[in-house]
Structures are given as structure tokens and as C-alpha cells.
Amino acid sequence: MKKSGNKSSKAGQRRSVFERFTGGDKESPIAGNTPDRQIRHVESPVNLGSNGLTESFTDTDGYGHAEDMHVWGMNDKKATLRTSKRNVFLGLGIAIGVIILMLAGVFYILPRVLPKLFAGTNIELFVQKQVNYVYTDPSYRVINLPEVSVYASPSVTSDRITQVLYNEVITLKSEQVTDGFVQIETQDKITGYIKDGTFISEMDSAEPDLYQYKLIISSPYKNIMTHASNGTLITKAMMNTALYGNVKRDGVYQVTLPGGDTGWVGSSGVIEIGTRAKTDIVSSRYFVSSVLTFVNSMYLDDGLTMQGASVNGIAYVCSSVNGIELPRSMIEQSRLGNEIELHRDAVNNNLVIDDIHPGDFVFLRGADDPASSTEIKEMAICTDTGTFFMISPAKTTVRLRQFSSGNSFYERIITVRRFFQSD
């Protein structure tokens, strides 16, 4: 009896478990009497059939139809998967705005804020360079052409006094324009007239304390290009032009041009010095080497460049790039330097030409002037014993001419001046 009771009790327990899962009104799957199985779905039951392989369902419960989400407290915006284009553009705009703010912070705000925060400290990155502006007078101007002729009066038919070069500072003596010319004064106090429109009032390209490098053009000219390599030509800078810059790369410098633009020049034929320094004085052979680069250039009264040169003009620019500042005019040059005593040989009474060394300046009277004349009409630069850089007989070019001992050339000499010493 106990056994029977226990079996009955266990069977009851099994039925109660089965009934919990089947609802109590289904028979047990015994010996082929298998009821239809169902899988519960969140939308509607799906009938798989008795063998579990056939899917069938009816549409009586609205299976597949959209659920009314408002029952669940959702509005139309939350109940759809479709995304508004406006939201996409809004998100994209926010992302772009964040990027712009980050770039502005890195490249604009921080460079201005950090130096102020660290002002007065010894942190090298934030040490502010002292800027002492030189050209504060409103009458200062800077030349924006490779070279500009300075005339004695407001006319191209008047005497040319000298030339001023690219980025050279001048002083405007009067703003009155006369026949297209204005009166100016050079830094070495030469007063004359230049064409209006050949200069600008923006002086930053010539302010030394704004830059790290000062570059003196030591070759006859240098091209200023738009890019460090494969750029296009902006302009030319002639010998003795001074340029300033803050960027130095392998073989090139970036320089600031009149007006604020920048350009690039190659490092060959350029002297780099401190922004307030002057070029070092070198020996005569360097000076002579500079002079020889102008051989066969077109002659131009008081010209300074290969576009048109005079002997005194070439003496001025070549001396400057080699460390000695000279006046521009021939007469003033003849009064400076060390005067060289010339000797005559005992046999022929001719001047000893070996007394005149390479680099010496030779000042001459006119070819038709009497021997007693002391008026200087011409000059030459000795480049080798008996060889002189001077104007051609036709007065069209500056060239080398050779004179042997006893030539009448030596009888025309008034004075010989020496500025550069030999090695």
C-alpha cells in the first residue's frame, strides 16, 4: 500500500508540473498521440503543426500589423525608425563647429594666451622679444621695385644722382607730386626725386627687431620666388639689397616683402647676419671678386645694378657687401681711404704700376685735360696688376681694360685710394 501511494503521489506531482506548462487541458505526448506545439511570440502565437516542420498561422489576431505604440506611451517620433535629415545635418554642423573651435584654440587662442600667462618667466618658449621700432616717423617709406633712379629734379631728363634698391628705406621730403615725381632723401642723406608709386608706407619689411635673420644679397641679383621649390618669380633683388626673415630651411630663406607678402630666396649668393649687424670687412680679393661679376654690364650714370651700372655705383655696392660703407658719388669716394704714394722708375720715369694693388680705386682727369688739372672726371678699380674695371671707350658698358707701363692712362691719375687690404 505504501508503494502504491508513493507511486500515485509521484504521478500526481508529475502531472501538476506538466499541467503548469500545458494549461492542464492537454494530454501527455504518449505513443504517437502528439499534440500541436506552439512557440510564444511577442506579437501572436505561431502554429508549427504536429510535426514541427510546417509553419501556419492565421491573421485573425492581426499578426504583422503595426502595433499601436501610443498604448506604451510612445509618441510618433519615438515610434519610428526613420531619421530626420535635419537631425543629420545638425549633428554634422555641431561636429564641424567643434573641429573649428579646436583648431582656433590651437592656432589662434593658445599662441596669444600662453605668452601672457608665462610673461616674466624664464621659460624660453614664452620669452617675449623686445621690439624697438626704428621707422616710426610717418614720413618713412620703403621701395617696392628692384631699383629706382633718383634724379636731381622731377624729370627723367635731369641728372641721375643714384639709385635706391628693393626694400630700401627712404624719407619722403614732400607729399607734393610734381610731374609724377616726389622728393625724397636716402638714408645716407642724398636728396632727389623719384617716381611716385615706387614706394609704400608699410614699414614692417624693414623693421629689424621683427625678424631673426637679415640677408644681404651678395651676388649681382637673386630671384625671389613664391615657393621654396618650383615657385614662380615674384621679383629680383639686386646686390646690396637687405631682406629680413624668420624661416630658414636647407638652402632657402623665407623673407618678408614690402607690403607684407612673403617669398623665398636661395642661400647661395646671400650673406646672413644679425638683424642689426653689419657685414664683416674682408680682404681685397673678395671685393675684387664682387666687382668682376659686373663686367660687361650696360653703363648707366650712377647706376648700381646689372641693369645699368657705373664704376662708382659698383664700388659703392661691392664695398658695402664686403664690409665697408662708402658714399655713392665718385668725388666723395676720392676723398676717403688710404692714399697710395706712387713711384716712378729711374730708367723711364714711368709710374711703377705694381704700386697699384687689386682693389685700389684709381681716380683720373679727363683724357683731354691738361696735366695740371686736378678735376676728377673718371674712376677705375684695379682688379689685377695693369688691369682695371672702368667704362668702355664708347661709354656703353663697364668692362676690363689693360694698360702696360708707360701708357697715357697712368699720366691721367690724380689719386689712388685703398680701402681693402690684401690677404
C-alpha positions, 0 to 999 in steps of 0.5 A, spaced: 500 500 500 505 504 501 508 503 494 502 504 491 501 511 494 508 513 493 507 511 486 500 515 485 503 521 489 509 521 484 504 521 478 500 526 481 506 531 482 508 529 475 502 531 472 501 538 476 508 540 473 506 538 466 499 541 467 503 548 469 506 548 462 500 545 458 494 549 461 492 542 464 487 541 458 492 537 454 494 530 454 501 527 455 505 526 448 504 518 449 505 513 443 504 517 437 498 521 440 502 528 439 499 534 440 500 541 436 506 545 439 506 552 439 512 557 440 510 564 444 511 570 440 511 577 442 506 579 437 501 572 436 502 565 437 505 561 431 502 554 429 508 549 427 503 543 426 504 536 429 510 535 426 514 541 427 516 542 420 510 546 417 509 553 419 501 556 419 498 561 422 492 565 421 491 573 421 485 573 425 489 576 431 492 581 426 499 578 426 504 583 422 500 589 423 503 595 426 502 595 433 499 601 436 505 604 440 501 610 443 498 604 448 506 604 451 506 611 451 510 612 445 509 618 441 510 618 433 517 620 433 519 615 438 515 610 434 519 610 428 525 608 425 526 613 420 531 619 421 530 626 420 535 629 415 535 635 419 537 631 425 543 629 420 545 635 418 545 638 425 549 633 428 554 634 422 554 642 423 555 641 431 561 636 429 564 641 424 563 647 429 567 643 434 573 641 429 573 649 428 573 651 435 579 646 436 583 648 431 582 656 433 584 654 440 590 651 437 592 656 432 589 662 434 587 662 442 593 658 445 599 662 441 596 669 444 594 666 451 600 662 453 605 668 452 601 672 457 600 667 462 608 665 462 610 673 461 616 674 466 618 667 466 624 664 464 621 659 460 624 660 453 618 658 449 614 664 452 620 669 452 617 675 449 622 679 444 623 686 445 621 690 439 624 697 438 621 700 432 626 704 428 621 707 422 616 710 426 616 717 423 610 717 418 614 720 413 618 713 412 617 709 406 620 703 403 621 701 395 617 696 392 621 695 385 628 692 384 631 699 383 629 706 382 633 712 379 633 718 383 634 724 379 636 731 381 629 734 379 622 731 377 624 729 370 627 723 367 631 728 363 635 731 369 641 728 372 641 721 375 644 722 382 643 714 384 639 709 385 635 706 391 634 698 391 628 693 393 626 694 400 630 700 401 628 705 406 627 712 404 624 719 407 619 722 403 621 730 403 614 732 400 607 729 399 607 734 393 607 730 386 610 734 381 610 731 374 609 724 377 615 725 381 616 726 389 622 728 393 625 724 397 632 723 401 636 716 402 638 714 408 645 716 407 642 723 406 642 724 398 636 728 396 632 727 389 626 725 386 623 719 384 617 716 381 611 716 385 608 709 386 615 706 387 614 706 394 609 704 400 608 706 407 608 699 410 614 699 414 614 692 417 619 689 411 624 693 414 623 693 421 629 689 424 627 687 431 621 683 427 625 678 424 631 673 426 635 673 420 637 679 415 640 677 408 644 681 404 644 679 397 651 678 395 651 676 388 649 681 382 641 679 383 637 673 386 630 671 384 625 671 389 620 666 388 613 664 391 615 657 393 621 654 396 621 649 390 618 650 383 615 657 385 614 662 380 618 669 380 615 674 384 621 679 383 629 680 383 633 683 388 639 686 386 646 686 390 646 690 396 639 689 397 637 687 405 631 682 406 629 680 413 626 673 415 624 668 420 624 661 416 630 658 414 630 651 411 636 647 407 638 652 402 632 657 402 630 663 406 623 665 407 623 673 407 618 678 408 616 683 402 614 690 402 607 690 403 607 684 407 607 678 402 612 673 403 617 669 398 623 665 398 630 666 396 636 661 395 642 661 400 647 661 395 649 668 393 646 671 400 650 673 406 646 672 413 647 676 419 644 679 425 638 683 424 642 689 426 649 687 424 653 689 419 657 685 414 664 683 416 670 687 412 674 682 408 680 682 404 681 685 397 680 679 393 673 678 395 671 685 393 675 684 387 671 678 386 664 682 387 666 687 382 668 682 376 661 679 376 659 686 373 663 686 367 660 687 361 654 690 364 650 696 360 653 703 363 648 707 366 650 714 370 650 712 377 647 706 376 648 700 381 645 694 378 646 689 372 641 693 369 645 699 368 651 700 372 657 705 373 664 704 376 662 708 382 655 705 383 659 698 383 664 700 388 659 703 392 655 696 392 661 691 392 664 695 398 658 695 402 657 687 401 664 686 403 664 690 409 665 697 408 660 703 407 662 708 402 658 714 399 655 713 392 658 719 388 665 718 385 668 725 388 666 723 395 669 716 394 676 720 392 676 723 398 676 717 403 681 711 404 688 710 404 692 714 399 697 710 395 704 714 394 706 712 387 713 711 384 716 712 378 722 708 375 729 711 374 730 708 367 723 711 364 720 715 369 714 711 368 709 710 374 711 703 377 704 700 376 705 694 381 704 700 386 697 699 384 694 693 388 687 689 386 682 693 389 685 700 389 680 705 386 684 709 381 681 716 380 683 720 373 682 727 369 679 727 363 683 724 357 683 731 354 685 735 360 691 738 361 696 735 366 695 740 371 688 739 372 686 736 378 678 735 376 676 728 377 672 726 371 673 718 371 674 712 376 677 705 375 678 699 380 684 695 379 682 688 379 689 685 377 696 688 376 695 693 369 688 691 369 682 695 371 674 695 371 672 702 368 667 704 362 668 702 355 671 707 350 664 708 347 661 709 354 656 703 353 658 698 358 663 697 364 668 692 362 676 690 363 681 694 360 689 693 360 694 698 360 702 696 360 707 701 363 708 707 360 701 708 357 697 715 357 692 712 362 697 712 368 699 720 366 691 721 367 691 719 375 690 724 380 689 719 386 689 712 388 685 710 394 685 703 398 680 701 402 681 693 402 687 690 404 690 684 401 690 677 404 
